[in-house]
Amino acid sequence: MPDTSTLESTTFNLEGGLVIDKSTFVMQPGQALELTNFEPDIKGGYRRINGFRKYVNQTLPITNDTSEKTLMTCVFADRVVAARGEKIFSAGSTELSLKIKSTASMTGSGSIAVDSTAGFASSGTLQINDEIFTYTGIAAFAFTGVTRATSSTTAANHALNDAVSENWTTRDTGRTSADKYTFERFNFDGNDKLICVDGANAPVVFSTAMATTDVSESSVSGSKFVTAFRNHMFFAGKSTTPQTVVFSEPFDEDDFDAADGAGSIKVDDTIVGLKVFRDSMFIFCENRIFKLTGSSLSNFAVEPVTRNIGCINGDTIQEFAGDLMFLGPDGLRTIAGTARIGDVELGTVSKNIQGLFDKNIDDASLFESVTIPDKTQFRLFFTKGTVAENRTRGVICVMKETGFEFSEILGIRPSCTDSFITEGDVIVLHGSFDGFVYRQEKDNTFDGRTILGRYRGPDIHFGDAGLRKHMHRLIVNYEPEAAVSADISLRYDNGSGTDPAPYSLVTSAVGAQYGNAIYSTASSTLQSTYGGGSVPLLRQPVEGSGFTIALKVDDDGVSSPYSLKGFQLEYQVGARR
């Protein structure tokens, strides 16, 4: 039996996130040199991210050609509103458990009997397997006025209990040369509304019943940006007036009479985005940032926040963790308003991963961002039309008590995004270049593609890089949410030593209690001990020696999400170099 009386140990929690601008020699053991498709967890450690799935199984209908990408996706009135080509569509939730109750109606037009139509629109489209139907009415347990095999699909046989999902219904047409949309949810008169602009056409306003009305004012037709502030609607980004903000009269998004309180503001730089934060509206420009204060035409005032830095793209601006976050030329920045003096302070928060921005900003043709409030998380995506989806990169930023932590996303390629809280549920959406709308934070794959995760820590010298360490055992503290399958590797002396083969991190049980766990089964070489609860400790004898050691976890893409919490390394000290 080996002598373990002289064993020493080092334990460290996984925290600090991705760091690529420091020497591995001075990094903290819990930080990461690589952290891909893991997210810094507000509960501690690094969690393998969730996947995404189609929100609706039907692509947005093509209006001109198959190259049309999704131009907008947003949540409004318990529905999803999305745009592609020259049209805007809506669809309800696909989270409904809806099944066919009779196959008799599948032979032709008429009705489709289901277990319930609750939550569905009074008319629209449905999908059963690969066939799409239109319907003109609903009863409690049936869709009526049904027409089969629409949207270029073919009539097919369907079985009892086949799933029925709602599909896209056309809501607005004729939006010629529409580009990427921006939108605003607002309520001026007690009625929720949605306003959308696309850089080419008149702004369009949606009611909760999905009725649409165009804003008739010519000075705002072709606007790229829109926001509501102090009960006025503000528009900017028109190609002929790129430095001008136009606002409506109070409480009316379609009245621009100066006598009623409407007007315009001009700044000395090209506007790239508008965002309301606390008691001000911020006007983001290419090289400058301004702040609008006041409550009406009589006292609106514009003052510069900074004339030294601007915003790369307005789609990166998000209210996040009590600040406004945006992408500047030198990385992610915040505008932090302090209540004490009402001042504005600018600061770069992404210095630890500046190399990622240096690598991706110039190459990206499209930027998208979302927030996930329950995780205090901001996601930024770099999209390039010529880069495949599985190679598209993004950044995760998490606000923790100790500050911002970062990781990297690989494999999500959005053309538009939205995140919204409804009835306590955070809905995160992205549209794609394939014409689908996807819901993030769902399932364990990227719509069927594996999620490849990687953690690689820095080289740990245990306080003295001149002493050799003979490794005996690795203890992994992790929290599985379901079955986990990954590999753990040890890397000695910056890769110059002889490294053992990877060890398997595999478990098919979640939260096993002591006395119920199976040890050293054929499915795993790891020996598991459980102290109760849902956080197992996996104890693995290891081989090899070196002056420094680095740990790496490779997720093979079939695991459910899990959190890596920390490691303990047990070793004997050897001779000095």
Steps between C-alpha positions, in 0.01 A plus 500: 500500500652835405610731777261798513625646825698771320225605262428868464190648344386815324133588468355779287158613390428575136443873480634801316389392153693518175829691511719525191701815559717377787790263529379158611769519770322783683138391443288373786450120497121531457519722194492360148718528192220341300134504601280411205127432529528522876349795685623649829233388745362753748480208745870431449708310248458465125182352353468335159247712315156395384422449135230644277212364295259623235225717645275404211573201277428700185741746342376852450345495151730615219389822330758525220786250524641233729791719612270720710606495864281568801499878550315521832377285781335635813252406769177699512151427631587140586606440142815518293517763227758434229597647163654362184530662160201727434266363769445490875348191663380385841471166674384378837679280744612150406520407867133391488428129536263460211413169336270369232194331644359363176647411162168532317565859399838422346347397167420850383406851599262557787598472865772348715397357836753559780514477877476881540539820300571715805762766428474482123400792278153506343660440161844406378714206392580163655760232446454126549817309421615650165159622382380859549130593529318832508189550711242778525334425836520309825266315732591372844633171361541556128648723231245587232515626144809289444686489169762228454846493349571874496839675478621251239455199730338169404196333654599202714352247738500598867438286801306536818699706758738651242620839624343816359693828506408852394691653209562839348211725403561797266430832673657768276619501139668720243799602709726564204878482555454445873820452698565402860212618724508672835188519714349638818225371726303795644173613658391863466124461549446188710540269200818301437649559157807403299670734253754375242736679259708343223711778346294519179125514563251679720506396867227246573302475825347173627208472739466201731248361249777506236332779303754729330507874430774689316639826638424752225763764578750522210785633718518168689440265206819300447616535863732232636455566872201562725439538872238648733604767750285726719190388306648617170608266223855568378633401156851517354728344239330620181759485219434859386519642855743270686572755776140589581257370762130568431239467777121493503263699713427356848285186515470463123754311290344630176465875559797722416344847525746737666210693648405184691849437640681311221844600376849391402855505635823500303837380628840525331560131432329206326250333732526121547252441783258641758451366852304624800672451834364628829391862440688561176507393139848423370583573138782271390704613200797366308751715690302672775226442754236754607236510772152648465329617818174680569137402454362700206581726208527796735782358710668223299877551520788314336842480659808299402592197704827455315644631176786252506331166447193364325305179453594243236142383445168590660390136520761451774336750739324332791388598847693255712574465871395856578705650215484551129745272324616554143780404265759770450808485278702372795256237626197495727427819688244616755328827566448509874282776645563568867201610704713726719596754236320379191831472321595260222813293510643304211707192550623201306402176669638241256876552545547137604388380157595793280669264255160352410371843401815587310455176305126527428389865480656578163388172343139505618236633263220472754478538877220371718447495876254380764476504877391215728400680821465198728863415427613868500638412158571697184568318174668659199527324163744571218346396170664490159306390195778280369566318830311177565263477795713249690795742480313818598624644827355708777573621852318437827534765770371427851477755778597345832563648843872501422456670162460395137596151385517386137486192284467424130212362293565288192221389268217759517459718188212746548375754249276667761420451869265582784468417868188575700348408836136392492320357802837442667635300207806631314456443127821528297459488121718528196419503134739338259624507144295189423167677560421330830443654841668318788450508874819494706536346845320186381616139458853358495592560137517786254184381320652156452866605479723400786617764744876467528619638832852557625664622819878539520659642808834675546825327592506458878836502674377450862708793620835369379564430134841352581369194682374189321155375604400136470122491456296239687137598485262752342170582674236670286215690661221529246122533485321295231146576381471167317741257334852635448765379258831683478877449516745647750862538393815588692768705326847515651765769454321700230466191287869414501457202735341160452127534555275208596200406288179689582286375787125456448257720688181300456193468717153377427358601838411838635521587864571151624507469875768314689413134499320513168787582267667232295874512521750413229245367252589399149363830372754704686848479635419769751440403857208698639429598855203711592456713802127540440309759303557540128871581495715190457870476563672286238830353619741389230846352549733670253847452360796711404716772644622843411595839630167648389164345419197621305153342490275474198139382461369408156127450464418267214169664431252245633479615862219682667611824663718468810715731710868454573546639851863436591794261519727352764843368402686261729874455440843429646780753473808371319842633423584860407576573140 
